[in-house]
């Protein structure tokens, strides 16, 4: 196995260990707040990329009409 693929291979015990460490670091009450922030960030990114696509499409249509 290549060295660059090593981080991509996670077993069930590694995932459990990561979850336990996150719980110890942030606590049970802080995790939902972190996930909400992550979700809203992803939602904003998707909306911005959709707006960018719409801008590019309208620009292309304007160029074709000229």
C-alpha positions as CSV (number, residue, x, y, z in Angstrom):
1,X,0.0,0.0,0.0
2,X,1.3,3.4,-0.9
3,X,2.1,6.0,1.8
4,X,-0.3,8.6,0.3
5,X,-3.3,6.2,0.7
6,X,-2.6,5.4,4.3
7,X,-4.8,8.2,5.8
8,X,-7.7,7.1,3.6
9,X,-8.0,3.7,5.3
10,X,-9.9,3.9,8.5
11,X,-11.2,1.0,10.4
12,X,-14.0,1.0,12.9
13,X,-11.7,1.3,15.9
14,X,-10.0,4.4,14.4
15,X,-13.4,6.0,13.9
16,X,-14.4,5.2,17.5
17,X,-11.2,6.6,18.7
18,X,-11.6,9.9,16.8
19,X,-15.2,10.2,18.1
20,X,-14.1,9.7,21.7
21,X,-11.3,12.3,21.3
22,X,-13.7,14.8,19.8
23,X,-16.1,14.2,22.7
24,X,-13.4,14.7,25.2
25,X,-12.1,17.9,23.6
26,X,-15.3,19.6,22.9
27,X,-17.9,18.0,25.2
28,X,-21.4,16.7,24.3
29,X,-23.1,20.1,24.4
30,X,-20.6,21.9,22.0
31,X,-20.8,19.3,19.2
32,X,-24.3,20.1,17.9
33,X,-23.3,23.8,17.7
34,X,-20.2,22.9,15.7
35,X,-22.3,20.7,13.4
36,X,-24.8,23.5,12.9
37,X,-22.0,25.9,12.0
38,X,-20.5,23.3,9.6
39,X,-23.9,22.8,7.9
40,X,-24.6,26.5,7.5
41,X,-21.1,26.9,6.0
42,X,-21.8,24.1,3.5
43,X,-25.2,25.6,2.6
44,X,-23.6,29.1,2.0
45,X,-20.9,27.5,-0.2
46,X,-23.6,25.7,-2.3
47,X,-25.6,28.9,-2.7
48,X,-22.6,30.9,-3.7
49,X,-21.6,28.3,-6.3
50,X,-25.1,28.2,-7.7
51,X,-25.1,32.0,-8.0
52,X,-21.7,31.9,-9.7
53,X,-23.1,29.3,-12.2
54,X,-26.1,31.5,-12.9
55,X,-23.8,34.5,-13.5
56,X,-21.7,32.6,-15.9
57,X,-24.8,31.3,-17.8
58,X,-26.2,34.8,-18.1
59,X,-22.9,36.1,-19.2
60,X,-22.6,33.4,-21.9
61,X,-26.2,34.2,-23.1
62,X,-25.4,37.9,-23.3
63,X,-22.2,37.2,-25.3
64,X,-24.2,35.0,-27.8
65,X,-26.8,37.7,-28.4
66,X,-24.2,40.2,-29.4
